[in-house]
């Protein structure tokens, strides 16, 4: 979220990614759980 992992978030944004690693993991986990039920 905002203010969390700012430096890493900036690096990801420069690489064209909008999510930091932790948020990406949470996102993927939520997708997985939605698929599995």
C-alpha positions in Angstrom: 0.0 0.0 0.0 1.0 3.7 0.0 4.2 4.4 1.9 5.1 0.7 2.1 8.2 -0.4 0.3 8.5 3.0 -1.4 12.0 2.5 -2.9 11.1 -1.0 -4.2 7.8 0.3 -5.6 9.7 3.1 -7.5 12.0 0.5 -9.0 9.1 -1.6 -10.1 7.4 1.4 -11.6 10.5 2.2 -13.6 10.4 -1.4 -14.9 6.8 -0.9 -15.9 5.3 -2.8 -13.0 2.6 -1.3 -10.7 2.8 -3.8 -7.8 5.6 -4.4 -5.3 6.5 -8.0 -4.6 4.5 -8.3 -1.4 1.3 -6.9 -3.0 1.9 -9.1 -6.1 2.1 -12.2 -3.9 -1.1 -11.2 -2.1 -2.8 -10.5 -5.5 -1.8 -13.9 -6.9 -2.9 -15.7 -3.7 -6.3 -14.1 -3.9 -6.6 -15.1 -7.5 -5.6 -18.7 -6.6 -8.1 -18.9 -3.8 -10.9 -17.5 -6.1 -10.1 -20.2 -8.7 -9.9 -23.0 -6.2 -13.1 -22.0 -4.6 
